[in-house]
Amino acid sequence: MGSGHTVRVGRVWASGSQRHALPILLSCNDDEVTESRAHPAAPAAGLATALSRSAVDRDYLSRLRPNLFEELRADPGTRLLPVWSGKALCDLDGAASLVLFAPDRISASGAVAQFYLGRSTSPAGREPKGTAFIAVSLDDEAALTLADEDAWVGMRDVAALLDDRDAGLLVEAIALANWRASHRFSPRTGGPLVLEDGGWVLRAPGDSAEVFPRTDPAIIVAVVDEQDRLLLGSNAMWQHDRYSLLAGFVEPGESLEAAVIREIFEESGIRVVDPTYLGSQPWPFPASLMLGFRALADPSQDWTLAPDGTEILDVRWFTREELRSDEGLILPGPASIARAIIDQWLGAG
């Protein structure tokens, strides 16, 4: 994953990431997975990921109300979440929180798009339980009129600092804004698409076809060997001392487990067995859903580490002591599922 923000974590520098820099790795065929083997030092159940949290009822039935936004904007208790270029406004004094606005602070005419995010399931700050939220996607002029450019912060920079409600709202808003920005015209007629159903459906006038928000599944894998070492790779787009778990997109007609086996082999030369699901996390850059797995390097196979030299320049086995003690090693940032899986593995030994 690419660069986003950098934080000091213990004695290791950790950096955020971007979708285009995913290390695309791993492979082989389903029929090669024929024997079950126990993994060494199996991690504890449950994977805590910063972007998988939420305290919002998405209230999908309300999306069908024809005058939804007019009704919500008429309620002074409704809160607007402005987003711009994958960024939002945050209050970083004390406990980090999103900066939300009353309906009269941002006009509908000044928004590129609006999305109904749902209602809160618990009180937070000054907003009671049941507060309705609208994401408002702004153009450059509207965003810079609302706040200085430096005030807008990226999701990778703050997601791990926000509470459950705000983290969930921000991921939902960024995902929808990115979807709308990349879907302007009908793939069937070529006509302009119009948002309907609370911002969750795109339609071309006069055409019954609907375009829904998309999600692209990608697997990300903690590969371990019989010595319980962890395999990490360095992407060609990264600085040389940055490493992460191997990951890649699921291809059409492919199961998640088959994608794990195929991608690992393609990018590292390692054949793996026993893919075990760990957890998931949305990664809206622009529309990924990261599905975390753990897999064992097949001890019955003779293999040599073989990065492809194009996307992946280096792959290495790491012990826990090496990861904890190498001050020059850059690992994924705290908002990523990669970091959550690495930390889980570190805590298991």
C-alpha positions as CSV (number, residue, x, y, z in Angstrom):
1,M,0.0,0.0,0.0
2,G,1.2,3.5,-0.8
3,S,2.1,6.4,1.5
4,G,-0.5,8.3,3.5
5,H,0.8,9.4,6.9
6,T,3.6,8.4,9.1
7,V,3.4,7.7,12.9
8,R,5.9,6.4,15.4
9,V,4.8,3.1,16.8
10,G,7.2,1.8,19.5
11,R,10.5,1.5,17.8
12,V,9.2,1.0,14.3
13,W,8.1,3.7,11.8
14,A,4.7,3.0,10.4
15,S,3.2,4.6,7.3
16,G,-0.3,4.8,5.8
17,S,-1.1,3.5,2.3
18,Q,-3.0,3.9,-1.0
19,R,-4.9,1.4,-3.0
20,H,-2.8,1.8,-6.2
21,A,0.2,0.6,-4.3
22,L,-1.2,-2.7,-3.1
23,P,1.4,-5.5,-3.3
24,I,-0.3,-7.8,-5.7
25,L,0.8,-11.3,-4.7
26,L,0.2,-15.2,-4.2
27,S,-1.2,-18.4,-6.3
28,C,-1.9,-22.0,-7.5
29,N,-5.0,-24.1,-8.1
30,D,-7.8,-25.2,-5.8
31,D,-6.9,-28.9,-6.4
32,E,-3.5,-28.3,-4.8
33,V,-5.2,-27.7,-1.4
34,T,-5.8,-31.3,-0.5
35,E,-4.5,-31.7,3.1
36,S,-5.2,-29.8,6.3
37,R,-2.3,-28.8,8.5
38,A,-2.2,-27.1,11.8
39,H,-0.7,-23.6,11.8
40,P,2.0,-22.8,14.4
41,A,1.0,-20.3,17.1
42,A,-2.5,-19.7,15.9
43,P,-3.7,-16.1,16.7
44,A,-6.5,-15.3,19.1
45,A,-9.9,-14.9,17.5
46,G,-11.1,-11.5,16.5
47,L,-9.4,-8.9,14.4
48,A,-9.8,-5.3,15.5
49,T,-9.5,-3.0,12.4
50,A,-9.9,0.8,12.5
51,L,-12.1,1.1,9.5
52,S,-14.6,-1.7,10.3
53,R,-16.2,0.1,13.2
54,S,-19.6,1.8,13.1
55,A,-22.4,3.1,15.4
56,V,-24.8,4.1,12.7
57,D,-28.0,2.4,11.5
58,R,-27.9,2.9,7.7
59,D,-31.7,3.0,7.7
60,Y,-32.0,1.8,4.1
61,L,-35.8,2.1,4.0
62,S,-35.7,5.8,4.4
63,R,-33.6,6.1,1.3
64,L,-36.8,5.4,-0.7
65,R,-38.6,8.5,0.6
66,P,-39.0,10.9,-2.4
67,N,-38.4,14.1,-0.4
68,L,-35.8,12.6,2.0
69,F,-33.2,15.4,1.8
70,E,-35.7,18.2,2.0
71,E,-37.2,16.6,5.2
72,L,-33.8,16.0,6.8
73,R,-32.5,19.5,6.0
74,A,-35.7,20.9,7.6
75,D,-34.7,19.3,10.9
76,P,-32.1,21.4,12.7
77,G,-30.9,18.3,14.5
78,T,-29.6,16.7,11.2
79,R,-25.9,16.9,10.8
80,L,-23.9,17.3,7.6
81,L,-20.5,15.7,7.0
82,P,-18.6,17.6,4.3
83,V,-16.0,15.6,2.3
84,W,-13.6,16.8,-0.4
85,S,-11.0,14.8,-2.3
86,G,-11.1,11.9,0.2
87,K,-10.7,14.3,3.1
88,A,-12.9,15.6,6.0
89,L,-12.7,18.3,8.7
90,C,-11.7,17.0,12.1
91,D,-11.3,18.5,15.6
92,L,-8.0,17.1,16.9
93,D,-8.0,18.9,20.2
94,G,-8.5,16.2,22.8
95,A,-10.4,13.2,21.6
96,A,-10.4,13.4,17.8
97,S,-13.9,13.9,16.2
98,L,-15.4,14.8,12.9
99,V,-16.5,18.4,12.4
100,L,-20.2,18.2,11.6
101,F,-22.5,21.1,10.5
102,A,-26.1,22.1,10.9
103,P,-28.2,21.9,7.7
104,D,-28.2,25.7,7.1
105,R,-24.4,25.8,7.1
106,I,-23.9,24.0,3.7
107,S,-26.5,24.6,1.0
108,A,-27.7,21.7,-1.2
109,S,-26.9,23.8,-4.3
110,G,-23.3,24.0,-3.3
111,A,-22.9,20.2,-3.1
112,V,-21.6,18.0,-5.9
113,A,-23.6,15.1,-4.3
114,Q,-25.5,14.2,-1.2
115,F,-25.7,10.8,0.5
116,Y,-27.9,9.7,3.4
117,L,-25.6,7.9,5.8
118,G,-28.2,6.8,8.4
119,R,-28.9,7.5,12.1
120,S,-26.7,7.2,15.1
121,T,-27.3,4.2,17.4
122,S,-25.8,5.8,20.4
123,P,-25.2,9.4,21.6
124,A,-21.9,11.0,20.8
125,G,-20.8,14.5,21.7
126,R,-23.7,16.9,21.4
127,E,-25.6,14.6,19.0
128,P,-28.3,12.4,20.6
129,K,-29.1,8.8,19.6
130,G,-31.1,8.8,16.4
131,T,-29.3,11.8,14.8
132,A,-29.5,11.7,11.0
133,F,-26.4,12.3,9.0
134,I,-25.9,13.5,5.4
135,A,-22.6,13.3,3.6
136,V,-22.0,16.3,1.4
137,S,-19.4,16.0,-1.4
138,L,-18.0,19.4,-2.2
139,D,-16.1,20.8,-5.2
140,D,-12.9,22.7,-4.8
141,E,-14.5,26.1,-4.5
142,A,-17.1,25.1,-1.9
143,A,-14.6,23.1,0.2
144,L,-12.1,26.0,0.3
145,T,-14.8,28.4,1.1
146,L,-15.9,26.3,4.1
147,A,-12.3,25.8,5.5
148,D,-8.7,26.4,4.6
149,E,-7.0,23.6,2.6
150,D,-4.7,22.7,5.6
151,A,-7.8,22.0,7.7
152,W,-8.9,19.1,5.5
153,V,-7.4,15.8,6.6
154,G,-7.2,12.4,4.9
155,M,-8.9,9.3,6.2
156,R,-5.7,7.5,6.8
157,D,-4.4,10.2,9.0
158,V,-7.3,10.2,11.5
159,A,-9.4,7.0,11.1
160,A,-7.6,5.2,13.9
161,L,-8.1,8.2,16.3
162,L,-11.9,8.5,15.8
163,D,-14.6,6.8,17.8
164,D,-16.7,4.1,16.3
165,R,-19.5,6.4,15.1
166,D,-17.2,8.9,13.4
167,A,-14.9,6.2,11.9
168,G,-18.0,4.5,10.3
169,L,-19.4,7.7,9.0
170,L,-16.2,8.8,7.4
171,V,-15.5,5.5,5.6
172,E,-19.1,5.4,4.4
173,A,-19.0,9.0,3.1
174,I,-15.6,8.6,1.4
175,A,-16.7,5.4,-0.3
176,L,-19.9,6.9,-1.7
177,A,-18.2,10.1,-2.8
178,N,-15.5,8.1,-4.6
179,W,-18.1,5.9,-6.3
180,R,-20.1,8.9,-7.5
181,A,-16.9,10.6,-8.8
182,S,-16.0,7.6,-10.9
183,H,-19.6,7.0,-12.3
184,R,-20.8,10.0,-14.2
185,F,-22.4,8.4,-17.3
186,S,-24.6,5.4,-18.0
187,P,-22.6,2.4,-19.3
188,R,-25.7,1.5,-21.4
189,T,-26.8,4.8,-22.9
190,G,-23.9,7.2,-22.3
191,G,-26.3,9.7,-20.8
192,P,-25.5,11.5,-17.5
193,L,-26.4,9.6,-14.3
194,V,-28.5,11.2,-11.6
195,L,-28.4,10.2,-7.9
196,E,-31.6,8.8,-6.4
197,D,-32.7,6.8,-3.3
198,G,-30.8,8.9,-0.8
199,G,-27.7,8.9,-3.0
200,W,-27.4,5.1,-3.2
201,V,-28.6,4.5,-6.7
202,L,-27.6,6.2,-10.0
203,R,-30.1,6.3,-13.0
204,A,-30.0,7.9,-16.4
205,P,-33.3,9.8,-17.1
206,G,-35.6,7.8,-19.3
207,D,-33.7,4.6,-18.7
208,S,-34.7,1.9,-16.2
209,A,-31.1,0.6,-15.6
210,E,-29.7,1.2,-12.2
211,V,-26.1,1.6,-11.1
212,F,-25.3,0.7,-7.5
213,P,-22.2,1.3,-5.4
214,R,-19.5,-1.3,-6.2
215,T,-17.1,-3.1,-3.9
216,D,-14.0,-4.8,-5.2
217,P,-12.8,-7.7,-3.0
218,A,-9.1,-8.1,-2.4
219,I,-7.4,-10.6,-0.2
220,I,-4.5,-9.8,2.1
221,V,-2.5,-12.6,3.7
222,A,-0.3,-13.3,6.6
223,V,1.8,-16.2,5.3
224,V,3.8,-18.1,8.0
225,D,6.2,-21.0,7.7
226,E,6.8,-23.9,10.1
227,Q,9.2,-21.7,12.1
228,D,6.3,-19.2,12.5
229,R,8.1,-16.5,10.6
230,L,6.0,-13.9,8.7
231,L,6.4,-13.3,5.0
232,L,6.4,-9.6,4.0
233,G,6.9,-8.0,0.6
234,S,8.1,-4.6,-0.7
235,N,6.2,-3.1,-3.6
236,A,8.1,-1.5,-6.5
237,M,6.3,1.8,-5.9
238,W,7.5,2.0,-2.3
239,Q,10.8,3.1,-0.7
240,H,13.1,0.1,-0.3
241,D,12.6,-0.4,3.4
242,R,8.8,-0.5,3.4
243,Y,7.2,-3.9,3.8
244,S,3.7,-5.2,4.1
245,L,1.6,-8.3,3.8
246,L,1.0,-9.7,0.4
247,A,-2.3,-8.8,-1.2
248,G,-4.2,-8.8,-4.4
249,F,-7.6,-8.5,-6.1
250,V,-10.0,-11.5,-6.4
251,E,-10.5,-12.4,-10.1
252,P,-13.8,-13.1,-11.7
253,G,-15.1,-16.6,-11.1
254,E,-12.6,-17.1,-8.3
255,S,-13.1,-18.0,-4.6
256,L,-11.4,-16.1,-1.9
257,E,-9.3,-19.2,-1.0
258,A,-8.3,-19.7,-4.6
259,A,-7.3,-16.1,-4.8
260,V,-5.0,-16.4,-1.7
261,I,-3.3,-19.5,-3.2
262,R,-2.9,-18.0,-6.7
263,E,-1.7,-14.5,-5.7
264,I,0.9,-15.7,-3.2
265,F,2.5,-18.0,-5.7
266,E,2.4,-15.5,-8.5
267,E,4.2,-12.8,-6.5
268,S,6.5,-14.7,-4.1
269,G,7.0,-18.2,-5.5
270,I,5.5,-19.7,-2.4
271,R,2.8,-22.3,-2.4
272,V,0.5,-22.0,0.6
273,V,-2.1,-24.3,2.2
274,D,-5.0,-23.9,4.7
275,P,-6.1,-20.3,4.0
276,T,-7.9,-19.2,7.1
277,Y,-10.2,-16.2,7.2
278,L,-9.3,-13.6,9.9
279,G,-11.6,-10.6,9.2
280,S,-12.3,-7.7,6.8
281,Q,-12.0,-4.0,6.4
282,P,-13.4,-1.5,3.9
283,W,-10.7,0.4,2.0
284,P,-12.4,3.0,-0.1
285,F,-9.5,3.9,-2.4
286,P,-11.6,3.8,-4.4
287,A,-13.8,0.8,-3.6
288,S,-11.9,-2.1,-2.1
289,L,-13.0,-4.6,0.6
290,M,-9.9,-6.1,2.2
291,L,-10.4,-9.7,3.3
292,G,-7.7,-10.9,5.7
293,F,-6.4,-14.4,5.7
294,R,-3.7,-16.5,7.3
295,A,-2.0,-19.3,5.3
296,L,0.8,-21.7,5.8
297,A,3.8,-22.1,3.4
298,D,3.4,-25.7,2.2
299,P,6.2,-27.6,4.1
300,S,5.9,-30.5,1.6
301,Q,7.1,-28.3,-1.3
302,D,10.6,-27.2,-2.2
303,W,10.4,-23.5,-2.8
304,T,12.6,-20.5,-3.2
305,L,11.5,-16.9,-2.6
306,A,11.0,-15.4,-6.0
307,P,9.5,-11.9,-6.2
308,D,8.2,-11.1,-9.7
309,G,10.6,-8.1,-10.0
310,T,7.9,-5.9,-11.5
311,E,5.3,-5.3,-8.8
312,I,7.2,-6.9,-6.0
313,L,10.9,-6.2,-5.7
314,D,11.7,-8.1,-2.5
315,V,10.0,-10.7,-0.2
316,R,11.5,-11.7,3.2
317,W,10.8,-13.9,6.1
318,F,10.7,-12.0,9.4
319,T,10.8,-13.2,13.0
320,R,9.0,-11.3,15.7
321,E,12.2,-10.1,17.2
322,E,13.3,-8.7,13.8
323,L,10.1,-6.8,13.4
324,R,10.2,-5.4,16.9
325,S,13.9,-4.4,16.8
326,D,14.4,-3.0,13.2
327,E,14.1,0.8,13.6
328,G,14.5,1.4,9.9
329,L,11.7,-0.9,8.8
330,I,8.5,0.9,7.7
331,L,5.3,-1.0,8.3
332,P,1.7,-0.2,7.3
333,G,-0.1,2.5,9.3
334,P,-2.6,1.9,12.1
335,A,-5.7,2.5,9.9
336,S,-4.9,-0.5,7.7
337,I,-6.0,-4.1,8.1
338,A,-2.4,-5.1,7.2
339,R,-1.2,-3.5,10.4
340,A,-3.9,-5.1,12.5
341,I,-3.0,-8.6,11.2
342,I,0.7,-8.0,11.7
343,D,0.1,-6.8,15.3
344,Q,-2.1,-9.8,15.9
345,W,0.7,-12.1,14.7
346,L,3.2,-10.2,16.9
347,G,1.0,-10.7,19.9
348,A,0.7,-14.4,19.4
349,G,4.3,-15.2,20.1
